[in-house]
Amino acid sequence: MQIILVSRARKVPKTLDLADRRLRWRLLGMAAAAVLGCASLGAGVALAVASPRGQALAQIKHLRQQVKQQDSQLGDMRKDAQRQLDALAVKLGQLQAQSTRLNALGERLAQVGKLDNGEFNFDQAPPVGGVEDVTGGGYMLPQALGSSIDQLATQFDTQQAQLSALQSLLLNARIDSDLKPTGMPVSGGYISSYFGMRPDPFNGRVSLHSGLDIAVPYGTPVHAVAEGMVTFAGVRRGYGNVVEIDHGNGYMTRYAHNSKLLVHPGERVRVGQAISRAGSTGRSTGPHVHFEVWYKGRVVNPLAYVRSHR
């Protein structure tokens, strides 16, 4: 087989004989080279067109994995933060409860101690102040929140212990006050005879009147002027129906000429408790209460006690 090539530049045509072995190898090589070139060109074009999109998709996939991982970490952080907030809320609730109790205790102590209004106000923060120190090295850094709360709790515990001790002192003082005779044993009435030397109402002789006579209507309730134990409730010569109360601190009070007794020996009585009814038993000219105060075994003038206030 022969191939004739005709060129316009050449007048003589060129003949290619395919029977020539060398020519066939040359043509085959040229054809293979052309095929490889086209394949390379197609691959290059495909790579040039498809590579940016593939790279973008790969980056997006990688970013989505990072976002998913960060979202999981954020969820764990939220759970930890919520647990910490719950713990802080519990601590703050406990501190608020302690603060409320301390305020109530402080107000109670202020009332028991008879402090003036405004002298110790638990509703306001204590006033503080001082000259500014400009030589310092700067502002102090705040401590960790948990450490600050723990310090505040410790401070509250200390204050609570101090206030409890103060409460005990004041309550002991109040108990001592309750054991001291104070005030009148009856409501109303008037003092018809004072303590001291006087003419006896029955024989006219000068004698010691060992108490106060308080004129009141028949049957008026007679009250204990201090807390104590009833040591006698019965009839004594000249006194009629009598109630005697030992207050355990050296004081003893006696209530005489009663029409009726409301307590019995060995009974514990409170301040203001009704112990008898006024009458005119014994050496008496009319319904009244004969009131005596004894201190360490000696009778004393009750006037200062009935005029005092608890």
C-alpha positions in Angstrom: 0.0 0.0 0.0 1.3 3.4 -0.9 0.3 6.9 0.1 0.8 9.8 -2.3 1.2 13.3 -0.8 0.5 16.2 -3.1 1.8 19.6 -2.0 1.1 22.9 -3.7 4.6 24.1 -3.0 6.0 21.1 -4.6 5.2 20.1 -8.2 6.4 16.6 -7.7 4.1 14.5 -5.4 5.8 12.5 -2.6 5.0 8.8 -2.3 5.0 7.0 1.1 5.3 3.3 0.9 3.6 1.6 3.9 5.4 -1.6 3.0 8.5 0.0 4.4 9.0 -1.2 7.9 10.8 1.8 9.2 8.1 4.1 7.9 5.4 2.1 9.6 7.2 2.4 13.0 7.6 6.1 12.5 4.0 6.6 11.8 3.0 4.4 14.8 5.2 6.4 17.1 3.7 9.7 15.8 0.2 8.3 16.4 1.0 7.1 19.9 2.6 10.5 20.7 -0.5 12.2 19.5 -2.8 10.0 21.6 -0.7 10.6 24.7 -0.7 14.3 24.1 -4.5 14.4 23.8 -4.8 12.3 27.0 -2.4 14.5 28.9 -4.2 17.6 27.6 -7.6 16.2 28.7 -6.3 15.2 32.1 -4.8 18.7 32.6 -8.0 20.3 31.5 -10.1 18.1 33.8 -7.7 18.7 36.7 -7.8 22.4 36.1 -11.6 22.4 36.1 -12.4 19.9 38.8 -9.6 20.6 41.4 -10.9 23.9 43.0 -14.3 22.3 43.6 -12.9 19.2 45.1 -10.5 21.1 47.3 -13.4 23.3 48.4 -15.6 20.3 49.2 -12.7 18.7 51.1 -12.2 21.9 53.1 -15.9 22.2 53.9 -16.0 18.6 55.1 -13.0 19.2 57.3 -14.6 22.4 58.7 -17.8 20.6 59.4 -15.9 18.0 61.4 -14.2 20.8 63.4 -17.5 22.5 64.0 -19.1 19.3 65.2 -16.1 18.6 67.5 -16.2 22.2 68.9 -20.0 21.9 69.4 -19.5 18.7 71.4 -16.8 20.5 73.5 -19.1 23.5 74.0 -21.9 21.2 75.2 -19.5 19.7 77.8 -18.4 23.2 78.9 -22.1 24.2 79.2 -22.7 21.2 81.4 -19.7 22.0 83.6 -20.7 25.6 83.8 -24.3 24.6 84.8 -23.0 22.3 87.5 -20.8 25.1 88.9 -23.7 27.6 88.7 -25.9 25.1 90.6 -23.3 24.7 93.3 -22.9 28.4 93.6 -26.6 28.9 93.8 -26.8 26.4 96.6 -24.0 28.2 98.5 -25.5 31.5 97.9 -28.9 30.3 99.1 -27.3 28.9 102.3 -25.5 32.3 102.9 -28.7 34.2 102.3 -30.5 32.0 104.8 -27.7 32.6 107.3 -27.8 36.3 106.7 -31.6 36.3 107.3 -31.1 34.4 110.5 -28.4 36.8 111.6 -30.5 39.8 110.9 -33.4 38.4 112.9 -31.1 37.5 115.7 -29.5 40.9 115.7 -32.9 42.6 115.8 -33.9 40.4 118.7 -30.7 41.2 120.6 -31.3 44.9 119.9 -34.8 44.7 121.4 -33.6 42.6 124.4 -30.7 45.0 124.9 -33.0 48.0 124.7 -30.8 49.7 122.1 -32.1 53.0 120.7 -33.7 53.1 117.3 -31.1 53.6 114.6 -28.2 52.7 117.0 -27.8 49.3 115.4 -29.7 48.9 112.1 -29.4 45.4 110.6 -31.1 46.5 107.4 -28.2 48.7 106.3 -24.5 47.9 105.6 -22.1 49.1 108.3 -20.6 52.5 107.3 -16.9 52.4 106.5 -14.3 54.8 105.2 -10.7 56.0 105.3 -8.1 58.2 103.6 -7.2 57.1 100.1 -3.7 55.7 99.9 -2.1 56.9 96.6 1.2 55.2 97.3 0.0 51.7 96.7 1.0 49.6 93.8 -2.5 49.6 92.2 -5.8 47.8 92.6 -6.0 44.5 94.2 -7.0 41.7 92.0 -10.3 40.0 92.9 -9.9 36.5 94.4 -11.6 33.5 93.0 -15.3 33.5 93.3 -15.4 30.2 95.2 -12.7 31.3 97.6 -14.6 34.6 98.3 -17.8 32.7 99.0 -16.0 30.3 101.4 -14.5 33.3 103.2 -17.9 34.9 103.4 -19.4 31.7 104.9 -16.6 31.6 107.4 -17.2 35.2 108.3 -20.9 34.5 108.8 -20.1 31.5 111.0 -17.9 33.7 113.2 -20.5 36.4 113.4 -23.2 33.8 114.2 -21.0 32.4 117.0 -20.4 35.9 118.4 -24.1 36.8 118.2 -25.0 33.6 119.9 -22.6 34.3 122.7 -24.0 37.8 123.0 -27.5 36.4 123.0 -26.6 34.1 125.9 -25.2 37.0 127.9 -28.3 39.1 127.2 -30.7 36.2 128.0 -28.8 35.5 131.2 -29.2 39.2 132.1 -32.9 39.0 131.2 -33.2 35.9 133.4 -31.6 37.9 136.3 -34.0 40.7 135.6 -37.0 38.3 135.7 -35.8 37.0 139.1 -35.7 40.5 140.6 -38.9 41.9 142.1 -40.1 44.7 139.8 -43.4 46.6 139.5 -46.7 46.5 141.4 -48.3 43.1 142.3 -51.8 44.5 141.3 -53.2 46.6 138.5 -54.7 49.9 139.7 -55.3 50.7 143.3 -53.2 53.0 145.5 -50.7 52.7 148.3 -52.7 53.2 151.5 -49.8 52.6 153.9 -46.0 52.8 153.4 -43.1 50.9 154.8 -41.6 52.1 158.1 -42.7 53.1 161.6 -46.4 53.9 162.0 -49.3 53.8 164.5 -50.8 50.4 164.6 -54.4 50.6 163.1 -55.8 48.4 165.8 -54.0 49.5 169.1 -52.5 52.8 168.1 -49.0 51.8 169.2 -46.0 52.8 167.1 -44.7 49.7 165.3 -42.8 48.8 162.1 -44.9 48.3 159.1 -42.8 45.7 157.1 -44.4 46.3 153.7 -46.7 48.3 151.5 -50.5 48.2 151.7 -52.1 48.6 148.3 -55.9 49.2 148.4 -57.8 47.4 145.7 -61.3 46.1 145.2 -62.1 42.7 146.7 -61.1 39.8 144.5 -58.6 41.8 142.4 -56.0 39.4 140.9 -52.6 39.5 142.6 -49.6 38.8 140.3 -46.1 37.6 141.0 -43.6 40.5 140.5 -40.7 38.1 139.6 -40.2 34.5 138.6 -39.6 32.0 141.3 -40.8 29.0 143.4 -43.7 29.1 145.8 -42.4 28.2 149.2 -45.5 28.9 151.2 -49.2 29.2 150.5 -51.5 29.2 153.5 -52.4 31.1 156.6 -50.0 33.0 158.8 -50.9 34.8 162.0 -51.8 38.4 161.4 -51.3 38.0 157.6 -54.3 35.9 156.9 -54.0 34.0 153.6 -50.4 34.4 152.4 -48.3 33.4 149.3 -44.5 33.5 149.7 -42.2 33.1 146.6 -38.5 32.5 146.7 -36.8 33.9 143.6 -33.5 32.1 144.1 -31.2 35.1 144.0 -31.6 36.2 147.6 -35.0 37.8 147.0 -38.3 36.6 148.6 -41.7 38.3 148.2 -44.8 38.0 150.4 -48.4 38.7 149.4 -50.8 38.8 152.4 -54.5 39.3 153.3 -55.7 37.3 150.2 -59.2 36.1 149.9 -58.2 33.1 147.7 -54.9 31.4 146.9 -54.3 30.2 143.3 -51.0 28.4 143.7 -49.5 25.8 146.0 -46.1 25.2 147.6 -43.5 23.8 145.1 -45.2 25.4 142.1 -43.0 27.4 139.7 -44.5 30.8 138.8 -43.7 33.2 136.0 -43.5 37.0 136.0 -47.1 38.4 136.0 -48.8 35.1 136.8 -51.9 35.4 139.0 -51.2 33.8 142.4 -54.1 34.9 144.5 -57.1 37.2 144.9 -57.1 40.3 147.0 -59.1 40.2 150.2 -59.1 41.3 153.9 -58.1 38.2 155.8 -55.9 38.4 159.0 -55.4 41.8 160.7 -57.0 43.9 158.1 -59.4 46.8 158.0 -60.5 46.3 154.4 -59.6 44.7 151.1 -56.0 45.3 150.1 -52.7 43.6 149.4 -49.9 43.6 151.9 -46.7 43.3 149.9 -43.3 42.6 151.4 -39.8 42.2 149.8 -37.0 40.3 151.6 -33.4 40.3 150.5 -30.9 37.9 152.0 -33.1 37.3 155.0 -33.9 40.9 155.8 -37.1 42.8 155.0 -36.5 45.9 152.8 -38.6 48.8 151.7 -40.5 47.6 148.6 -41.2 51.2 147.3 -38.1 51.2 145.0 -39.1 47.8 143.5 -42.7 48.7 142.8 -41.7 51.9 141.1 -39.1 50.3 138.8 -40.0 48.8 135.4 -38.8 45.6 133.7 
